[in-house]
Amino acid sequence: MAATFRRRLQRGVASTAVAAAALAALTASQAPGAAKHPTARAERTPVPPAHTPIDGGSPYYTDLPPLNSPVPPNGSGHSGGPESGVHGPSQAGIPATVLAAYKEAEARLRVSQPGCHLPWQLLAGIGEVESGHARGGAVDAKGTTLRPILGPVLDGNGFALIPDTDGGRYDGDPVHDRAVGPMQFIPSTWAGWGADGNGDGIKDPNNVYDATLAAGRYLCGNGRDLSDQTDLDRAVLGYNDSTAYLRTVLSWYAFYRKGTFEVPDGKGPLPVRRGGGTPATGDGTGKPGHGGDAKGTHPGTPGGPAGQQKPNTPSLPGGSPGNGGPSGPSHDGGAPAPTPHPKPTPDDPKPTPTPTPTPKPPPAKPAPLTALEPVGDQGGKDLTATAGTDFTTPVRVRATDAHGKPVAGAAIRFSLTGTTGTSFPGGATEATVKTGKDGLATAPTLHAGETPGAFTVRATAVGRTVPPVDAKGTVTAKPAPKADALARTSDRPLTVAAGGPYADDAVQLKATYRGKAAPGVAVTATMVTDDPKKPVENDRGPYFKDPKATGAAKDKPVRTLTGLTTDADGLLTLPKIYTDGHPGTFRLRLTTADGATLTVTLTVTAPAAR
């Protein structure tokens, strides 16, 4: 049996050569526009050799899901050490923060790349085999791993040879690269696909939110539709170019689709068997790989030799067997010696033959796309939206063949140019969508940036040389804030002796519009004469000082101030008011551009006799 397994594994590895060639452009050369990401180094960096998978061919966890129902155990959850989680066969429990990251990545890509159809359970399957869900959820509140998760040194000794591309920034190795983080990106691939999934402004492969969003973007790359089995297989093989790896990931994917439950961070079950590569110290703890040993054994696991246990092997979607099944490697990276079975007795039930799945015919190839044409208003009219709002008119194009008939399933890339800051959901400037049966592809909702101006949405056919379609758009400035009323926040009299100043916060007012606070309203303050018919700027009495003046000019009286603005609550506290030697009753007039006016009385008494 062991010899048979080795022959099957050799055939499986050989069969991936074609898939590896198809993935080389995506995994080795990174992605078009990778230099746009701030994590990419400015100088020329080495490029991984062709056929290099995302994790560099590192070992991965080969544990397979059990066949028992994916529901939480009785009681309060799993038991285990406070740092290591629960050792033993992995179950359907996923650490809370890691599970949230998987689902968040799916939600964001459902908006930015709806044609990809990425299920979060696929991310969970990859996260399980690459890092055991970040070592059982050993992450902090922001989703960053408590300790680095590093693959083996990619020095060509059993793995890919990848000279350093990040100066040791992510992997701590200035000589060679290593796969990094819960989703195991090599640094050069992270430079092209890295993402900020938790919104902290940093793209960190050690953060589970960032890493899962980046993994999702990679899986959806090149216009892939993951509801198509061929696209799904190619995407997964980009991580580790092995049919055994593909079967293992798809086994977990199928298992998680049946149901999962949430467990506390740091308490997730840890897989214990590793295979698929040469063992190497990976996490700085002195343990081989990512926590398993070279043979994939773990002391204390019930079952056969060295405590091994071969779990049941679930079927994959479409009837494909998982690892350890009829066409896959054994669960623990090797096959035990065959065990003789007792001879059957007349009372023994007859074995039920395993049905052979009927192969599905390959899908019919769509007619070649020969043209793109605009659909809707954007064909002859500009798109317009106010800064900071969403555009209501969608950008759509139709793909047609040489006979003018719609082409379904064509990948259309929408890209944005301009300086307005306009973007697709999640801040993306590119989105790939597949056409439907009617040949239509609709770009994700556009969000207008904060800078007024023009921009362009360009639609191009992925993999086809046809003229692009451009849709012009305009971002208009936000309207100036309005106020229809001004009022003091206090009714206390404003009185001071000549030559002295009023209190620092003597005059505070509130601007409102239709009864609600009006933030950002510009207010002009002027000391005016006591003439109700034609008040003009006064030349005596209370005054301000110019806050921008220097030297002797700082004490020069200023009786008109502009550029005053209400705060987020519609409030404005005027600068300190001073008086000269003239006693009397004076007027302070406050106005807005919309015509709201407030007059404040200022009383100046004669100085006290000495």
C-alpha positions in Angstrom: 0.0 0.0 0.0 2.9 2.4 0.8 4.4 1.8 -2.6 1.1 2.3 -4.2 0.6 5.6 -2.3 4.1 6.8 -3.4 3.3 6.1 -7.1 0.0 8.0 -6.8 1.6 10.9 -5.2 4.3 11.0 -7.9 1.6 10.9 -10.6 -0.3 13.7 -8.7 2.8 15.9 -8.5 3.6 15.3 -12.2 0.0 16.2 -13.2 0.4 19.7 -11.7 3.1 20.8 -14.2 0.6 22.1 -16.6 -1.3 23.9 -13.9 1.9 25.4 -12.6 2.8 26.8 -16.0 -0.6 28.4 -16.2 -0.1 30.0 -12.8 3.5 31.2 -13.3 2.5 34.6 -14.7 0.3 35.2 -11.7 2.4 33.9 -8.8 5.9 34.6 -10.0 5.6 38.0 -11.7 3.1 39.3 -9.1 0.3 41.4 -10.3 0.1 44.3 -12.8 0.4 47.5 -10.9 2.2 45.9 -7.9 4.5 48.9 -7.7 1.5 51.0 -6.7 1.4 49.4 -3.3 3.4 51.2 -0.6 4.8 47.9 0.6 6.8 47.4 -2.7 10.4 48.5 -2.5 11.5 51.4 -4.7 14.6 49.7 -6.0 14.5 46.7 -8.4 13.9 43.5 -6.4 14.6 39.9 -7.3 11.7 38.0 -8.8 10.9 34.5 -7.7 11.6 31.9 -10.3 8.8 30.6 -12.5 6.4 28.1 -11.1 6.9 29.4 -7.5 3.7 29.0 -5.5 2.6 31.7 -3.0 3.9 29.8 0.0 7.2 28.8 -1.7 6.3 25.1 -1.6 6.4 25.1 2.2 5.0 22.2 4.3 1.3 22.5 5.1 -1.1 20.9 7.5 -2.4 17.6 6.0 -5.1 17.0 8.7 -8.5 16.2 7.1 -11.8 17.2 8.6 -13.8 14.5 10.5 -17.1 13.2 9.3 -18.9 14.1 12.5 -21.5 16.9 12.5 -19.8 20.3 12.6 -21.5 21.5 15.9 -19.9 22.6 19.1 -19.1 20.0 21.7 -21.2 19.7 24.9 -20.3 22.2 27.6 -18.4 25.4 27.3 -16.1 24.6 24.4 -12.7 23.0 24.0 -10.1 22.6 26.7 -6.4 23.0 26.3 -3.4 25.1 27.2 -3.8 28.9 27.3 -1.2 29.4 24.6 -1.5 26.5 22.3 -5.2 25.9 21.9 -6.6 22.4 21.7 -4.4 19.7 20.2 -6.0 16.8 18.3 -8.1 16.3 15.2 -9.3 19.6 13.9 -13.0 20.3 14.1 -15.4 23.0 12.8 -14.5 25.5 15.5 -12.8 28.6 14.1 -11.4 31.4 16.4 -13.7 34.4 16.6 -11.3 37.0 15.1 -10.1 34.7 12.3 -13.6 33.8 11.4 -14.6 37.5 11.3 -11.7 38.2 9.0 -12.7 35.4 6.6 -16.3 36.8 6.5 -15.2 40.4 6.2 -13.0 39.6 3.2 -15.9 37.8 1.5 -18.2 40.7 2.1 -15.7 43.3 0.7 -15.0 41.2 -2.4 -18.7 40.6 -3.0 -18.9 44.3 -3.5 -15.7 45.1 -5.3 -15.5 41.9 -7.4 -19.0 40.4 -7.5 -18.2 38.2 -10.5 -15.6 36.3 -8.4 -18.2 34.6 -6.1 -15.6 34.1 -3.4 -16.9 32.0 -0.4 -15.3 32.7 2.9 -15.2 28.9 3.5 -12.5 28.7 0.8 -10.4 31.3 2.7 -11.0 29.2 5.8 -9.8 26.1 4.1 -6.6 27.7 3.0 -6.1 29.3 6.4 -6.5 25.9 8.1 -3.9 24.1 6.0 -1.4 27.1 5.9 -1.4 28.1 9.5 -4.1 26.3 11.5 -6.2 29.5 11.5 -3.2 31.6 12.8 -2.2 28.9 15.3 -5.7 28.5 16.8 -6.4 32.2 16.8 -3.3 33.5 18.6 -4.0 37.1 17.5 -4.5 40.4 19.3 -7.6 42.5 19.3 -6.7 44.0 15.9 -6.1 40.6 14.4 -2.2 40.7 14.4 -0.5 37.4 15.3 1.0 37.3 18.8 4.2 35.7 17.3 5.4 35.7 13.7 4.3 32.7 11.6 7.2 32.0 9.2 7.7 29.4 6.6 11.1 27.7 6.0 14.0 29.6 4.5 13.5 29.6 0.7 17.2 28.9 0.0 16.7 26.1 -2.6 17.3 23.4 -0.1 14.1 21.4 -0.6 12.1 24.5 -1.5 12.1 27.3 -4.0 15.2 29.4 -4.2 14.1 33.0 -3.6 16.7 35.6 -2.8 15.6 38.3 -0.3 13.1 40.9 -1.8 12.1 42.8 1.3 15.4 43.5 3.2 14.0 41.2 5.9 11.2 43.7 6.6 8.5 41.0 6.9 10.4 37.7 7.4 13.5 39.0 9.3 15.8 37.3 6.8 18.0 39.7 4.7 19.4 36.8 2.6 16.4 34.7 1.5 12.6 35.1 1.6 10.2 33.1 3.8 6.5 32.8 3.7 4.9 35.1 6.2 1.7 35.3 8.3 -1.5 33.4 8.7 -2.1 33.1 4.9 1.7 32.5 4.1 2.6 35.1 1.5 6.1 35.4 0.3 7.2 39.0 0.6 7.5 39.6 -3.1 3.9 38.4 -3.7 2.7 40.5 -0.7 4.2 43.5 -2.4 1.7 43.0 -5.3 -1.3 41.7 -3.5 -1.0 43.2 0.0 -4.2 44.8 1.4 -5.3 46.8 4.4 -8.2 44.7 5.7 -8.7 46.3 9.1 -8.5 50.0 8.0 -5.5 51.0 10.1 -3.6 52.3 7.1 -1.0 49.5 7.2 -0.7 46.5 4.9 0.6 43.8 7.3 0.9 40.1 6.2 0.9 39.2 9.9 -2.6 40.7 10.4 -5.4 38.2 9.7 -7.7 40.9 8.3 -5.0 42.2 5.9 -3.8 38.7 4.9 -7.3 37.2 4.2 -8.4 40.2 2.1 -5.1 39.9 0.2 -5.6 36.2 -0.3 -9.2 36.8 -1.5 -7.9 39.4 -4.0 -5.3 36.9 -5.2 -7.9 34.1 -5.6 -10.2 36.5 -7.6 -7.3 37.7 -9.8 -7.3 37.6 -13.6 -11.1 37.7 -13.6 -11.6 34.3 -12.1 -15.1 33.1 -11.2 -14.7 30.7 -8.2 -18.1 29.2 -8.8 -16.4 27.6 -11.8 -14.5 24.5 -10.7 -11.7 25.1 -13.2 -11.1 28.6 -11.9 -11.4 27.4 -8.3 -8.8 24.7 -8.8 -6.3 27.1 -10.5 -6.7 29.6 -7.8 -5.9 27.1 -5.0 -3.0 25.6 -6.9 -1.5 29.1 -6.9 -0.9 28.6 -3.2 0.9 25.3 -3.4 1.2 23.5 -6.8 0.2 20.1 -5.6 -2.9 18.0 -6.3 -2.6 16.7 -2.7 -2.7 20.3 -1.4 -5.7 21.0 -3.6 -7.6 18.0 -2.3 -6.8 19.0 1.3 -8.0 22.5 0.9 -11.2 21.5 -0.9 -11.9 18.9 1.8 -11.9 21.7 4.4 -13.9 23.9 2.1 -16.6 21.3 1.7 -16.6 20.6 5.5 -16.9 24.3 6.4 -19.8 24.7 4.0 -21.8 22.3 6.1 -21.5 24.6 9.1 -19.0 26.1 11.6 -19.1 27.5 15.1 -17.1 30.2 16.8 -14.5 29.5 19.5 -12.6 32.1 21.6 -9.3 33.4 20.2 -6.3 31.3 21.2 -8.6 28.3 21.9 -9.0 27.0 18.4 -8.1 23.4 17.7 -4.6 23.0 16.2 -3.9 20.6 13.4 -0.9 18.3 14.1 0.2 16.6 10.8 2.3 18.2 8.2 3.4 17.2 4.8 3.7 18.5 1.2 7.2 19.7 1.7 10.6 19.4 3.4 10.4 20.2 7.1 12.1 23.3 8.3 12.0 25.5 11.4 9.3 28.0 10.7 8.1 30.0 13.7 11.1 30.8 15.8 10.2 28.2 18.4 12.6 25.4 17.3 9.7 23.3 16.1 9.8 22.0 12.5 7.6 23.7 10.0 4.7 25.5 11.6 4.4 23.4 14.7 4.3 19.8 13.4 7.2 17.4 13.1 8.7 16.0 10.0 6.7 12.8 9.9 3.4 14.4 10.7 3.1 12.6 14.1 2.1 14.0 17.4 2.4 12.3 20.8 -0.8 11.6 22.5 -3.0 11.4 19.4 -5.1 8.3 19.8 -4.8 5.6 17.1 -2.0 3.7 15.4 1.8 3.8 15.7 3.2 6.9 17.5 -0.2 7.9 18.4 -1.5 8.5 14.9 -5.1 8.3 13.9 -6.5 8.2 10.4 -9.8 10.0 10.4 -12.6 9.5 8.0 -12.2 11.2 4.7 -15.0 13.4 3.4 -15.9 13.7 -0.3 -15.2 16.8 -2.1 -17.6 18.9 -4.1 -18.3 17.1 -7.4 -17.4 13.7 -5.9 -13.6 14.3 -5.7 -12.0 12.3 -2.8 -10.0 14.0 -0.1 -6.5 13.2 1.0 -6.4 9.6 2.0 -9.2 8.6 -0.4 -8.9 6.4 -3.4 -7.0 8.9 -5.5 -5.2 11.0 -2.9 -2.4 10.6 -0.4 -2.9 9.3 3.2 -4.0 11.7 5.9 -0.7 11.8 7.8 1.7 12.1 4.8 2.4 8.3 4.6 0.6 5.0 4.4 0.7 2.4 7.2 1.4 -1.3 6.3 -1.6 -3.2 5.1 -3.6 -4.9 7.9 -4.9 -8.4 7.0 -8.7 -8.6 7.2 -10.5 -11.6 8.7 -12.2 -13.9 6.3 -15.9 -13.1 5.9 -18.6 -15.3 7.4 -22.0 -16.1 5.8 -23.5 -13.6 8.2 -21.2 -10.7 7.2 -22.9 -8.1 5.0 -21.7 -7.9 1.4 -19.5 -4.9 0.7 -21.2 -2.1 -1.2 -19.2 -1.1 -4.3 -18.1 2.5 -4.5 -20.0 4.2 -7.3 -17.8 5.8 -10.0 -18.9 9.4 -10.6 -20.0 10.1 -14.1 -17.6 12.7 -15.6 -19.2 15.9 -16.5 -18.9 17.1 -20.1 -16.7 20.2 -20.4 -18.7 23.4 -20.6 -19.2 24.8 -24.1 -16.8 27.5 -24.9 -18.4 30.9 -25.4 -18.1 32.7 -28.7 -15.1 35.0 -28.8 -15.6 38.5 -27.7 -15.0 41.0 -30.5 -16.4 44.3 -29.2 -17.4 46.2 -26.1 -20.1 48.9 -26.2 -21.4 51.3 -23.5 -24.9 50.8 -22.1 -27.1 53.4 -20.5 -26.5 57.1 -19.8 -22.7 57.0 -19.6 -22.6 56.4 -23.3 -23.4 60.0 -24.1 -23.7 61.8 -20.8 -21.2 62.4 -18.0 -21.6 60.8 -14.6 -21.9 63.4 -11.8 -21.9 63.2 -8.0 -21.1 65.5 -5.1 -17.8 64.9 -3.3 -18.1 62.2 -0.7 -21.3 60.7 -2.1 -22.1 57.6 -4.2 -22.8 57.8 -7.9 -26.4 56.8 -8.7 -25.8 55.9 -12.3 -24.0 52.6 -12.8 -21.3 52.1 -15.4 -22.2 49.2 -17.7 -20.8 47.7 -20.9 -22.0 44.9 -23.2 -19.7 42.3 -24.7 -20.6 41.1 -28.1 -19.3 38.6 -30.7 -18.7 39.1 -34.4 -22.4 38.7 -35.1 -23.4 41.3 -32.5 -24.7 38.6 -30.1 -24.0 39.0 -26.3 -21.0 37.1 -24.9 -21.5 35.6 -21.4 -18.7 34.8 -18.9 -16.3 37.4 -20.3 -14.0 39.1 -17.7 -14.3 42.9 -17.9 -11.8 45.0 -15.9 -13.0 48.5 -14.8 -10.2 50.9 -13.9 -10.2 54.5 -12.6 -8.0 57.4 -13.6 -8.0 60.9 -12.4 -7.1 62.9 -9.2 -10.5 63.2 -7.6 -10.0 60.2 -5.2 -13.1 58.5 -6.7 -13.0 54.7 -6.0 -14.9 51.5 -6.0 -15.9 49.9 -2.6 -13.1 49.4 -0.2 -11.0 52.2 -1.9 -10.2 50.0 -4.9 -9.3 51.6 -8.2 -9.8 48.4 -10.2 -12.5 45.8 -10.3 -13.1 42.8 -12.5 -16.6 41.6 -13.3 -17.8 38.8 -15.6 -20.6 39.4 -18.1 -24.0 37.7 -17.5 -26.1 35.8 -20.0 -27.1 39.1 -21.6 -23.4 40.1 -22.1 -23.7 42.9 -19.6 -21.0 43.7 -17.0 -21.8 46.3 -14.3 -19.0 48.1 -12.4 -19.3 48.2 -8.6 -20.8 51.3 -7.2 -18.6 54.4 -7.5 -17.9 56.6 -4.5 -17.0 60.2 -5.3 -13.7 61.4 -3.8 -13.2 64.6 -1.8 -11.5 66.5 -4.6 -13.7 68.1 -7.3 -12.7 67.4 -10.9 -13.0 65.0 -13.8 -12.1 61.3 -13.9 -12.5 58.3 -16.3 -13.8 54.8 -15.9 -12.2 52.6 -18.5 -13.7 49.1 -19.3 -11.3 46.6 -21.0 -11.8 42.9 -21.9 -9.3 40.7 -20.0 -7.3 38.6 -22.4 -8.8 40.1 -25.5 -7.5 42.9 -27.7 -10.6 45.0 -28.4 -11.1 48.8 -28.1 -11.9 49.9 -24.5 -14.9 51.8 -23.5 -14.5 55.0 -21.5 -17.1 56.7 -19.3 -16.4 60.2 -18.2 -17.3 61.4 -14.7 -17.3 64.6 -12.7 -17.0 65.2 -8.9 -18.6 68.5 -7.9 -17.7 70.4 -4.7 -19.8 70.0 -1.6 -22.2 72.9 -1.2 -21.2 75.5 1.4 -22.7 74.9 4.8 -25.9 77.0 5.5 -27.2 78.7 8.5 -30.5 80.5 8.9 -30.1 81.6 12.5 -27.5 82.7 14.9 -27.9 82.9 18.7 -25.8 83.5 21.8 -25.4 80.5 24.1 -25.6 82.7 27.2 -27.8 85.7 28.1 -25.5 87.3 30.6 -24.8 91.0 30.1 -21.4 91.9 28.6 -19.9 94.7 30.6 -16.3 95.8 31.3 -14.5 99.0 32.4 -12.8 101.0 29.7 -9.2 99.9 29.0 -9.9 96.3 30.2 -10.7 93.1 28.2 -13.8 91.0 28.3 -13.6 87.4 29.5 -11.8 85.1 27.1 -15.1 83.3 26.2 -17.4 86.2 26.6 -19.2 85.7 23.3 -20.1 82.2 22.2 -22.8 81.6 19.6 -24.6 78.7 17.8 -25.5 78.5 14.2 -28.5 76.5 13.1 -30.2 75.6 9.9 -33.9 74.6 10.0 -33.5 74.1 13.7 -30.5 71.8 13.5 -26.9 72.6 14.3 -25.0 74.0 11.3 -21.3 73.0 11.3 -18.7 74.6 9.1 -20.5 77.8 8.7 -18.3 80.9 7.9 -19.1 83.9 10.2 -17.9 87.5 10.0 -17.7 89.6 13.2 -17.7 93.4 12.9 -17.7 96.1 15.6 -20.3 98.6 14.1 -21.7 102.0 14.9 -25.0 102.3 16.7 -27.0 103.2 13.6 -29.8 100.8 13.0 -30.4 102.0 9.4 -26.8 102.0 8.2 -24.3 100.5 10.6 -20.7 100.8 9.5 -17.4 99.6 11.1 -16.7 101.6 14.2 -13.4 103.4 14.8 -13.5 103.4 18.6 -14.6 101.2 21.4 -14.2 97.4 21.7 -11.8 95.6 19.2 -10.1 92.4 18.4 -6.4 91.7 17.8 -5.1 90.0 14.7 -4.1 86.5 15.7 -1.8 86.3 12.7 0.1 89.6 13.3 3.6 89.7 14.7 5.7 92.3 16.4 4.1 95.7 17.2 1.2 94.9 14.8 -0.1 92.3 17.3 -1.6 95.0 19.5 -3.1 97.0 16.6 -7.0 97.2 17.0 -8.9 95.1 14.5 -12.7 95.7 14.3 -13.6 93.2 11.6 -12.7 89.5 11.7 -13.3 87.0 8.9 -12.6 83.3 8.5 -14.4 82.3 11.7 -16.1 78.9 11.4 -18.5 77.0 13.5 -17.4 73.6 14.8 -19.1 70.2 14.4 -21.8 71.2 16.9 -22.5 74.5 15.2 -20.7 76.5 18.0 -18.3 79.4 17.7 -16.4 81.1 20.5 -15.1 84.5 19.4 -11.5 85.6 20.1 -10.9 87.8 23.1 -12.4 91.3 22.9 -10.4 94.3 24.2 -11.5 98.0 24.9 -9.9 101.4 24.5 -10.5 104.3 26.7 -14.0 105.2 25.3 -16.9 104.3 27.6 -20.4 103.8 26.1 -22.7 101.2 24.5 -21.4 99.5 21.4 -22.6 96.9 18.9 -21.0 93.7 17.6 -22.6 92.4 14.4 -22.3 88.8 13.4 -23.3 87.7 9.9 -23.2 84.6 7.5 -23.2 84.4 3.8 -26.8 83.2 3.8 -28.0 86.3 5.6 -28.3 85.1 9.1 -27.5 88.0 11.5 -27.0 88.5 15.2 -26.3 91.8 17.0 -24.6 91.7 20.4 -24.6 94.7 22.8 -21.2 95.5 24.5 -21.2 97.9 27.4 -18.1 99.8 28.4 -18.2 101.7 31.7 -15.9 104.6 32.7 -12.8 103.5 34.5 -13.1 103.5 38.3 -11.8 106.7 40.0 -8.5 106.4 41.7 
